[in-house]
Amino acid sequence: MNKATLLASGPVLAFAVLCGYFVPRATTQTTTAAQTRAVVTATTTFLNSLDATQRQKVQFPFTPQKTATAARFARAGRGGGPGANPGGGVRPGGDGPDTRSATPGGQFGRGPDDGGPRRGRGGGPGRDLGGGFVGEQYGQAVWSNFPVSDVPRPGLTLGSLSSAQRGAAMHLLQVGLSSKGYRKVLDIMGSDQALADAGTPFSSGTAYYTIGIFGTPSATTPWMLEFGGHHLGLNITLAGEHGVMTPTLTGAQPAVYTSNGKAVRALADESDKAFALLNALDASQRKQAILNYHVDNLVLGPGHAGEMIQPEGLKASALNEQQRAMLLDLI
């Protein structure tokens, strides 16, 4: 299964699935404030582990905007893209990622060193009609479902960090997500590493996952954390005791891989519940629910902020009580 098919509903479904994993969902004000402070502390600890040059490459202003905009990156040799050099996109406010393949093996393969401007090769799966690759930009933050060699993200790659710095970065995610959400992040990263180990013509693997901090970590004023790679995009904004994680992208390629002798399915819960719901429909409902055309790309992916799609399929109001419960459980 290719990436486009696998992630066809990524930004829509993934947000519904992952937002419940974000820690500041607590019901009491005291608990929420304490959790926000914990995220701020973990972020500050990570930033303090960096040297001055690294800090400049990972921390950017937080610039509120009414909506995000499309950011287009040309294929190698065609120029273009926000902040791009003639050979590919350079990350806003910092250097682009190294385009070598991630080093096979290990949770964090040593790869990019973030030591200077680099050129995106292109070659990742899919591109826009203009022959380039599409990301979505909000202030200086950029996310996409394309590899970092095609749509560079602002910040530092995990492969450029020391072991202690990587530990601080991952601890930040562990504090900011629930245990189930953090496990899903690790499983998706493991899937990307399996893809890299199999060989790709684009940058893949955990070494190319990128972290960026937008604004100053604070328990009172807004700031944002961005983390992701090819099949994961987390954009977590905190404003005092309130937090939101959107846009969010989760995907997996391969859908099943082996780690420490065990099979891992990063999106097992979502996939199994979706098929269970489909199997619970009668023939008439299934005819409405299954669309008669092939979806081969993200429906509302990067560059489509604020857009609406024409409703198609089976209405939730047409489900019986048990089916509606299954739908809500899936969401």
Summary of the structure (lengths in Angstrom):
residues: 331
radius of gyration: 19.6
end to end distance: 22.9
largest distance: 62.5
contacts: 1104
relative contact order: 0.18
helix: 36%
strand: 18%
